[in-house]
Amino acid sequence: MSNTKPCETKTCEIKNQVNQIIETVENYTRTQRHLEQNQDITSEEQKHQADRIQNERREEINNLTNKVVYGDNYNVNDKENLKENYEKAQTYMKYNAEHMSSEDLSNLKEKQMNRKEHLRNT
């Protein structure tokens, strides 16, 4: 049986996540600097590979930051809420589109496209 208190464990977990964010940001920055300094000798394939890695790092930074700020369930709840809002808005449009102004309908359709895109990317 461990003598560690849950609070200490959570504090340690957050500290590790912050350290991971720092490390990832440093790697991201170093790669960006390298790409800028060597852009004339870097092949297209190397640039695409670096872009892919940089995108993964940005996503990792965002995910870890959200976990530290909002807790472990942030992404799950965010995605569930987004999906629920999308479905409710679809139902609303189905039954109320003819009663909405064209501007309101257009705005809602645009929001739905954004929600759908966001759901695809998460």
C-alpha positions as CSV (number, residue, x, y, z in Angstrom):
1,M,0.0,0.0,0.0
2,S,1.3,3.4,-1.0
3,N,1.8,6.2,1.5
4,T,1.2,8.9,-1.2
5,K,-1.8,11.0,-0.8
6,P,-4.1,11.5,-3.8
7,C,-3.4,15.2,-3.8
8,E,0.3,14.6,-4.0
9,T,-0.2,12.2,-6.9
10,K,-2.3,14.7,-8.8
11,T,0.2,17.4,-8.2
12,C,3.0,15.2,-9.4
13,E,0.9,14.3,-12.5
14,I,0.3,18.0,-13.3
15,K,4.0,18.7,-12.8
16,N,4.9,15.9,-15.3
17,Q,2.4,17.2,-17.8
18,V,3.9,20.8,-17.5
19,N,7.4,19.3,-18.0
20,Q,6.1,17.5,-21.1
21,I,4.6,20.7,-22.5
22,I,7.9,22.5,-21.9
23,E,9.9,19.7,-23.6
24,T,7.5,19.6,-26.6
25,V,7.6,23.4,-27.0
26,E,11.4,23.3,-26.9
27,N,11.5,20.6,-29.6
28,Y,8.9,22.5,-31.7
29,T,10.9,25.7,-31.4
30,R,14.2,24.0,-32.2
31,T,12.7,22.3,-35.3
32,Q,11.2,25.6,-36.5
33,R,14.6,27.4,-36.2
34,H,16.3,24.5,-38.0
35,L,13.8,24.7,-40.8
36,E,14.2,28.4,-41.2
37,Q,18.0,28.3,-41.1
38,N,18.2,25.4,-43.6
39,Q,15.2,26.0,-45.9
40,D,17.4,26.3,-49.0
41,I,18.9,22.9,-48.5
42,T,15.9,21.0,-47.2
43,S,14.1,18.7,-49.6
44,E,10.4,18.8,-50.1
45,E,10.0,15.4,-48.5
46,Q,11.9,16.6,-45.4
47,K,9.7,19.7,-45.3
48,H,6.6,17.6,-45.4
49,Q,7.9,15.3,-42.7
50,A,8.8,18.2,-40.5
51,D,5.4,19.8,-41.0
52,R,3.7,16.5,-40.0
53,I,5.8,16.3,-36.9
54,Q,5.2,20.0,-36.0
55,N,1.4,19.5,-36.4
56,E,1.6,16.5,-34.0
57,R,3.6,18.6,-31.5
58,R,1.1,21.5,-31.7
59,E,-1.7,19.0,-31.1
60,E,0.2,17.5,-28.1
61,I,0.8,20.9,-26.7
62,N,-2.9,21.8,-26.9
63,N,-4.0,18.5,-25.5
64,L,-1.6,18.7,-22.5
65,T,-2.4,22.3,-21.9
66,N,-6.1,21.5,-21.8
67,K,-5.5,18.6,-19.5
68,V,-3.6,20.8,-17.0
69,V,-6.1,23.6,-17.2
70,Y,-9.4,21.6,-17.4
71,G,-8.6,18.1,-16.1
72,D,-8.3,14.7,-17.8
73,N,-11.9,14.7,-19.1
74,Y,-11.6,17.9,-21.1
75,N,-11.4,16.4,-24.6
76,V,-14.0,13.7,-24.0
77,N,-16.6,16.2,-22.7
78,D,-15.7,18.8,-25.3
79,K,-16.2,16.3,-28.1
80,E,-19.4,14.9,-26.6
81,N,-20.8,18.4,-26.2
82,L,-19.9,19.3,-29.7
83,K,-21.6,16.2,-31.1
84,E,-24.7,16.8,-29.0
85,N,-24.9,20.4,-30.1
86,Y,-24.5,19.4,-33.7
87,E,-27.3,16.8,-33.5
88,K,-29.7,19.2,-31.7
89,A,-29.1,21.9,-34.2
90,Q,-29.7,19.5,-37.1
91,T,-33.0,18.5,-35.5
92,Y,-33.9,22.2,-34.9
93,M,-33.1,23.1,-38.5
94,K,-35.2,20.1,-39.8
95,Y,-38.3,21.3,-38.0
96,N,-37.9,25.1,-38.0
97,A,-36.0,26.1,-41.2
98,E,-39.1,27.5,-42.9
99,H,-39.7,29.7,-39.9
100,M,-36.2,31.1,-39.7
101,S,-34.9,34.2,-41.5
102,S,-32.5,33.4,-44.3
103,E,-29.7,35.1,-42.4
104,D,-30.3,33.0,-39.3
105,L,-30.6,29.9,-41.3
106,S,-27.3,30.7,-43.1
107,N,-25.5,31.4,-39.8
108,L,-26.8,28.1,-38.3
109,K,-25.7,26.2,-41.4
110,E,-22.2,27.8,-41.2
111,K,-22.0,26.8,-37.5
112,Q,-23.0,23.3,-38.4
113,M,-20.3,23.0,-41.0
114,N,-17.7,24.3,-38.5
115,R,-18.9,21.8,-35.9
116,K,-18.8,18.9,-38.4
117,E,-15.3,19.9,-39.4
118,H,-14.2,20.1,-35.8
119,L,-15.7,16.7,-35.1
120,R,-13.8,15.2,-38.0
121,N,-10.5,16.7,-36.7
122,T,-10.9,15.4,-33.1
